[in-house]
Amino acid sequence: MTRPPTAAQRRIIDAAEPVTGRLTGTEHQLAALVKRGLAFRHPRPPHDHFLTPAGHRLRETAPVAAPETAHRETARTDMARTDTAPAATGVFAARVGGEEAAATGPARVREVHSAWQGLLELRRMTNTGGVTDRPCGWERTHLVQAAALALEAAAHRPAGADPAGGGYRVRATPQPEAVAVREPDAEALRACGATLERAGWQVGEHTDPRTRERYLLASPRRV
């Protein structure tokens, strides 16, 4: 891609479904995104259009702002940055644990269920042979969100802002393609591991050498 997308194309990309990357627009608009390599047309009916990996990367990149606006946004981000839960991007974000405030109730349950079903469809469309029992490419580049979605979709309880309140926390690790899952309750931790294994992750239980706390190390299964 040699030129940035137009404002209209950027709006279509930003409005894509957060997990599957499914796009909504006119045939002309979608065809233009396909020509740029930012979208593809699914070969099976109803022939919907979805973001390519390049389209997903662009969607996660903030639009270029004017210098003064960019300076204000940078300052605001620096002031808001904390060492708790990672900041969410996009319309939907699974709860990784440690959020200050998060939606609950039936509406959130429906939203999480829809996101999980969308992720399974993304696996079917992008995995070799259309298998849905192992993670897809999107999950391998969004490890924390992917693992957290699997846990939240299975009704595990994410941690709140209070570290003593219990619940799972999913965090990145220095190891490639691995996340750490912590849960102070031993039985709940094992249940998280079982859920991730059913979702196609390889899971091992480990002990933190400093705190002696048990935690899970999970990686997307390849075969």
N, C-alpha and C positions, 0 to 999 in steps of 0.2 A: 504494500500500500504506500503510494508516494504522497498522497494528499490526505489531510484529515477529513473525516466525514462531515457532511453538511449538518447544520443545526437540526434539520428534520430527521436525518439519519441517526444523529446522536440521540435524539429523543426516543426513537424506536429501539435503539440498542439499550438505552438506560431503562426502558419499560419492559425489557425481556423478562420472562419468568426467571426468578433468581437461581433456581437449581437446574432446570432443564435447558434454559436459554431459548425457550420457544418465543417466537417473534410474532407481532401483530402489525400489519400495515397493508398498503395496497400492493398489488402484484408488481407494479412498476417500482415502488420503493424497495420491496424485498429483492427483486431481481437486481437492483443496483447494488445492494449489500452483498449478494452472491458474487457479482462481478468483481467486487473489491476483495473477495476472499474473507469477508466478515460473517457470512451466513452460508448455510447450505439448505437445499430443498430435500426433505426426506423422500426416499424413493417409493415408500408405501403410502397408500391412501390414509388420511386425507391430504397427504403431501404438504404438511406444515413446514415452516421454515424455522431453523434453529441457528444459534450462534456457533461459529467455528471456535477453536481454541484462540485464534487471533481476536475474534469478536469478544470472547469472554475477557481476555486480557485488557482490551480497550474499555470494556464496560467497567472494569475495576480501577481504571485510571481516571482520576478526576479531570474534567474539562479544563483547558488552559484558561486561567482567569487573568484579568488586567492586573498590572503590577501592584496597585494599591489594594485591590481586593485580595490578591494572593497573600500580601503581607498581613492583612487582617486575619485571613483564614489560618495562616501559619501560627500567628500569635494565639489565636483562639484554641487551636489544636494543642499547642505546647502547654497552655494553661489547663486544658482538660485531661491531658495524658496522666494515667495512673499506672500502678503496677498490679492492678487487679485483672479483671476480665478484659480480653482483647476487644477493641472497638469493632462493632458490627458494620458491615457494608451491605448495600443492597436493600431490597424491600423486606426480605425475610432473613432472619438469622437464628439458627438453633441456639439454645441456651448452653453455653459452655461451663457455667457455674461461676459465681462470684459477681453477678450483675447487681448493681445498686437497686434497680427496680425492673420488673419484667411483667408482661401481661400473663394472666392466668385465666382459667375458666374455659367454658365450652368453645368459645371462639378460638382460643389459642390451640386447643386440642384439634379442632378441625384444620387449622392452619398447618400445624405440624404434620398431621396425617396427610394432607394434600402435598406437602413438600416431600415427605417420604415416598409417596406413590410416584411423584414426579422423578425422584432420584432413581427409583427402580426402573422407570421407563427410560431414563437416560442410560442406565446400564444396558437395557435391552437393545437400545439403538446403537450404542458405541462399542460394547464388548464383542469380541469375536464369538460368533455363533449365537449372539443375542442372549447370552446367559445373564441371569440377574443375581446369582449367588456369590458374586465376588465384586469388589469395588471397581469403578471405572476410572478413566483418566481424570475427570473433574475431582473425584475424591482424593486422588493422589496429589493433587495440587492445592487442595483445601482440607488438609488432614484434620485439623481441629474441628472445623465446622461439620465435616462428614461424620466423624466419630460422635460428636455431640448430637447430631440429628438422629443417628441410630439409637442413641440412648434415650433422648427425649421422646422419640416416636414409640419406644417400648415402655413409656410411662415411668422411667426412672426419675427420681427427684433431683434437679440440679441444686447446687449450693446457692445460698443467698450471699449477701454482702458480709454477713457475720461468719468468720471462719469456724466458730464453734457450733454453728447451727446444723451441721451435717449436710449431706447431699454430695453429688459428684462434681468434680472439677476436671475439665479436659484442657491440657496445656501442651504446647509444642516442646520438643526436646532437641538437644544437639544432634541426635541420631537422625540420619535421613529416613524419611518415610516412617516415622514413629511418633506417637503421641503418648503422653503420660495421663493416666486416669487415676485420680485420688478420691477416696471416699472413706471417711473415718470408721464407718461401720463395716466390719469384716464380711458379714453375710451380704450386705448390699454391694460391696466391692466385687465379690465373687459373682453376684447376679449381673453386674455390669459386664464382667468378662464373658459370661455366657451369652449375653445379648450381642456383644461385638463379634463373638465367634459365629453366631448364627447369621450375622450380617456380612460375613465374609472377611473378617479380620483375624490375623494371628495374634494371640494374646498370651502373655507370660506374666506371672506375678513375681514381684521383686521386693526387696527390703531396702529402704533408704539407709545408707551406712551411717549417716549422721543422726537422723531422728528415729531410726528403727521403725519407721512407718511403712506399712505394706502399701504397694501401689501396683497398677497395671501398666505394662508397656505394650502398646498395640500397633500393628502395622497392617496395611491392606494386603490381603492374600492375592497372589498372582495366578495360582493354578488351583 
